[in-house]
Amino acid sequence: MRSKLFVPAIRPELFAKAMASQADAVSFDLEDAVPADRKAQARAHLVEFLREPAALRKTIIVRVNASGTPDFQADLDALAGLPIDLINLPKTESADELRAAASSIARRWPQPPGLLVTIESARGLRHAAAIAGADASVAGLQLGLGDLFEALGIDRRNHANVHAAMYALRMAAAEAGVYAYDSAWGAIEDEAGFRTEAQQARALGFLGKSCIHPRQVALANALFQPTEEEIAAARRIVAAAAEANTRGHGAFVVDGRMIDAPYLRRAQAIVAAADA
């Protein structure tokens, strides 16, 4: 999931366009992109769309309203049983909160969607590892830099600030064995800013980046796709591992570098991503 494109659920005229885009996933937004007095209308638009077979199958994500709010329960009641791959839980701050939300979701689906949990507060970041490990349905942690930084007056243009938050989230995700996903970049015209932040995220092992406009999708896809050189090197490692295994060797040398289990797992992941 190199890219996921946000679509306001109150804009049904954009649904088919989003599904026809090059984004790996489409994230229908019932939360911040929908005014309070139009939540019910947005739900109705989304339910109608999800009940019809999609022309182009993608990973379907729905960002619901924050757990503990009346709109959260209304979202789940409306969406119950519909074909959704991931529910994006915003503003999550504790493991207890996560478990309660997961329980509410599980009651409404025979096979519940996975959870993509957005971390966008200081408290949430401090508890991120516990949140990620609180329920088996958690697939990944997503960083919400807009809410996290703006509320605290932190300069997002400062790369050290961004790196610190990304690193903390990545380690929390790693501790729980889930993926880390990057934040959206709000300045649509600022391609250089999007690229810089995405490159930082990729260097830290993030899976992909959120997009708020279709023009950002191609950038995310390119930046989070393994390069030809990376793929070729990974294939050499995987091939060498198969040969080493037949000889009973636990470690081996490829391109002058000693390779053992962690490097092999990374190479296998790159090959799998390239083949997909």
Phi, psi and omega in degrees: 000074182294326183221143169225132187257121176286137176226124177297130181291348178275359182244072184298338178293346180264350187299307183295323178297318179296319180293334179272357180285177179272006179294141177290331181218152174242128182248105178280128189255116174259357187263255190297333183279359183239122177300152184303323184278003180237013181300313182298320179296318179297318177301316182298318177301314184291317179300316179300318181291316184289343178282346179260143177300129181288141179294322178235119183283126175228173169292124183258123179239142173234122173272111179272175175284162186301140179297150183090353177259153176302326181293330177299309180295322178295321176301311182296320179299319181288323186271351188312127175081353182285157184286090180237131180278319183221137168257125179269114179266115181273162169053039181277134187232352182207160178294321179298318178298318179296314181298320179296318179294317180298321178296318178297320180291316184300329181289346188250357179228137173300319174234096187300147174296159170288167181245129170253112191257121181271128177255114187217027175214163179298318180294318179298319180294322179295327182258013190301318181295318178294322178298312183296328182266005187284337182207144183293344181284348180290120179264328182195164173251137179242137180272130176251082186291330181301303180295319183296312186277316185298318182296333184256001180070028180272133183285113180285342178283348177277112186296330179295322178296314180295317180299319182299315180292317179298316182297316180299317180292320181296319179292323177296317178296319180296321180300324182270352180075030177239171181272163174249139182233141188277162183285166172281153177247114191283338182277092189300322183282346185269080181294323181297319179295318177301313183297315182299314181293320179295321178296321175299316182295317181296321179296338179262006175086019175290152185283322183185189184226142176290147180233137178253358178215143182304330182293342178278344187296313181299322178298311181298316180299317181291319186286332182258004174273131176303142178288164178300323179294318179296318180295316180297317179295320180295320179294324177295320179294315180298318179295318180294326179295320179297319179291319180296325181295322179293337180265357180077025180264134178274332179229155184204170184248131174227128180053036177079010182239136178287130183243129171228197192305312182299320179292324177295316180299320178295318179296319178297321179295320179295316179297317179298317179295319180294318181292328179288000000 
